[in-house]
Amino acid sequence: MAKRSKSKASSKKATRRKVAGTSKVGAAKPKRTVSRRIALRPEFAATAAGCLDQETAADLVYSCTGLKGEVSPGTTLGSLFPSDVERRGFCGCVYTKARKAGSTVRPGDIPCSPSTTIGEVIDSIAC
C-alpha cells in the first residue's frame, strides 16, 4: 500500500505541474515582445537655414491653438487664452514644434503677453 500512496502522490504533483504550466514535457516558452523604434518625421519643416516660411509658421501656430479652423491673425492671446498658464502652454507648444521642425527660434523670441496677436506670434517664428 505504501507504494500506491507514493505513486498517487507523484501523480498529483505531475497533475499540479501540468495545471500550473510548469510541466517539463511540451512546456510552452513565454513569448517575447519585440519593440521597434520608428523614426518620426516632424510635423513641420524649416529650411536648411533654420527658417520657417510664412505659411508653415501660420499652420504651426494654428495647430497649437487647439481650436478647429483658423483664427483671425488680429486675435490677441489674452482673448484666446485668458489664464497665464494656458497662454504659456500655447507659446511653449509653438516653441517646441518650431524647434522640432528645425527652426533656430529661441524661447525669448516668441512674444507671449495677453496683448500679443496671433499674427505677431506667426511673424516671430517666420523668416
N, C-alpha and C positions, 0 to 999 in steps of 0.2 A: 503494500500500500504506500509505503514511503516513496517508491519510485513514481507512482501515479501522481502523487501530490506535487512532486518536483516537476514532472512534465506538464502538469496543469499550470503550475506557477510560471514555467518558462514560456508556455504558450500564451499566457496572459500578458507577459512582458512583450512578446512579439506582436500581439494584437495592439497593445498600447503604442508601440513604436510605429506601427502602420497608421494608426489613427492620428498620431501626432505628426506624421510626415517625416519621421526620422529613420525609417526602415533603410537598411543598407542596400537592399536589393531594389533596383529601379527607382532610387530616390531622385526626385527632380531637383536640378540645380536652380538656385534663385536667378531670376532674370536680371541682367544688367541693364541699367538705363544709360542711354548714350545722350549726352548733351552736345549740341553743336553751337558754335558761335557763328552768328550771321552778321556780316558787315552791313550796317545800315547806312544808306545814303542820307545826307542831310536833306531836310525838307526844302531848304532854300540854298542857293549857291551864289557866292560872291565871285567877282573876277579874280584873276591872278594877283592883282594889286591890292586885294582885300576890300574892294568896293562893292556895294550893293546898288544896282540901278534903281531908279525911282519906282518902277512897277514892282520889282521884287521887294523893295523896302516897304511899300504900301501893303502888299499881300502879307508880309511878315507881321507888320504892326496890327493889321486887322485880324490876323489869326490869334493874336494874344488878347483881343478884347473879350473873347468868349461869347460874342453876340453873333447871331446868324445874319449874314449880309454885311455890307459896308456901312460905316457911319460917316457922317459929314466930316471932312478934314477940319472944319472950324469948331467941332465939338471939343469942349475942354475936358481934361482928365477928371477934374473935380465933379463934373456932371455925370460922367460915366462911372467913376469910382469915388463915391462920397467919403469912404474911410481911407486913412493914410495907409493902412495895411493892404487894402485892395489895390490902391494906386501903385504902391511899391512892388506888389506882386506882378502887376502888369508890366512895369518898367523892367523888372527882373526877367520876365518872360522875353521881352524884346531883346534885352542884352544877351541872354543865353542863346536864343535862336540865331541872333546875328553872329555871335562868336562861332557857333556850330556851323554856320554857313561859310565861315572863312573870313568874316569881316574883321577889320582891325579896330573896331569900336572899343572904347574903354568905358567902364561903369559911369564915370562922371560926364561922359559925352551925351548921355540921354537925359533930356530935361524931364523932371517928374513932379513939378509943382501942380497944384489944383488948377492954376490958370493956364497951364500949357495946353496947346491944342494937339489933336491927333496929327494934323499936318506938320506941326513943329517936330513931333517925335519922328515922323517919316523922314523929314528933311535932315534930322540929326544923324540918321544912320545911312542915308543915301549919299553917293558920291557924284 
